[in-house]
């Protein structure tokens, strides 16, 4: 909703959504490609299993119903309390399906689908776990949600910074004053009421409402302080200290190359060259589970993950200092914050070489392509660049049953209001979580507008209205 409400396209934020979303590549030069279109995906699956192709159509039609009628509407509305959600969802057939999934792990949800082919199972499980969700932590309803997100993945023309730039342009036009690179060191309070912020420069800025997208620890322990929090709520600090970060983070290598990767598997399936995400080094559920288990225990495997060539969809991102036809591509995979092999900074270049060697097995021309420049990003570098992402936590905290819906970030703050009067929370550590959904900010904006007695100038999406009638959102 924010994308249309804030007219971000007119301010320069334009998305490209490839029809071919993901290709799982095999070591013997084949590939299975997944599209936005269910039946096109089934045609690709049918080359490996006719039975699974039929199963996929039925499963995805069911999953898309769950996602479009329940989960996406819930993303852009206030979270229901866990018990209230269960009771309300039991009143409809669709709600009961979601309740059942909520009790399952990803593995159980996938097993219920009954696929025979390992590549189908591996691809779907990868879609659910590629950004660090543990497949054995429960919350099975997130598997269809994440599969839907991957199958509708987009690239922002001219780079993802255009989203932030477009938000800034809209805000400027609306009269906002933006302070860039201004570090906030304290949320100022008067008793248990938030009244402003103090910057590292010493400047103090005051306002009626204070909204922060920082994680719970930074918000309440660092910026507000325990004394104020304890005076406002007997449970806020204990809830904050119980916050759990993700068990894994991300590692990626960005390359500026003299030529785009050309994949052997394109000879088997021409759409490999057009798919957004290429999965490599994972051909079975067991391989994927081993990859996740190794990472959670502190090991790191740079030989399994996914790659995207951004210049296939946005040639303007190509490096200007090489010949036409050059490319910008990225490989990424899950990684541990603490690497059992040693210091990330010492190891990163060796990993980059291993990535390129592995990648070249699937795209042989990379072995001789010129690397104009490259950039390595590892969990500790993520934390250093973005302190909100403690331990390289890309979603500001693990997705667990105890940290989702009305438990995100905690029961005291799940309405986006906090026990500190006039202080509100948004960002990835509130419902609906991370992944650049703009959901936390969207929902918080509505709450703040209501508390200020302002009439909302935006309209609630029709699919949220319909879901509310069915008891699927608050």
Buried (B, 14 or more C-beta within 10 A) or exposed (E): BBBEBBEBEEBBBBBEEBEBBBBBBBEEBBBBBBBBBBEBBBEBBBBBBEEBBEBBBEBBEBBBEBBEBBBBBBBBBBBBBBEBBBBBBEEBEBBEBBBBBBBBBBBBBBEEBEBEBBBBBBBBBBBBBBBBBBBEBBBBBBBBBBBBBBBEBBBBBBBEEBBEBBBBBBBEEEEEEEEEEEEBEBBBBEEBBBBBBBBEEEEEBEEEBBBBBBBBBBBBBBBBBEEBBBBBBEEBBEBBEEBEBBBBBBBBBBBBBBBBBBBBBBEBBEBBBBBBBBBBBBBEBEBBBBBBEBBBEEBBBBBBBBBBBBBBBBEEBBBEEBEEEBBBBBBBBBBBBEBEEEEBEEBBEEBBEBBBEBBBBBBBBBEEBEEBEBEBBBBBBBBEEEEBBBBBBBBBBBBBEEBBBBBBBBBBBBBBBBBBBBBBBBBBBBBBBBBEBBBBBBBBBBBBBEBEEEEEEBEBBEBBEEBBEBBBBB
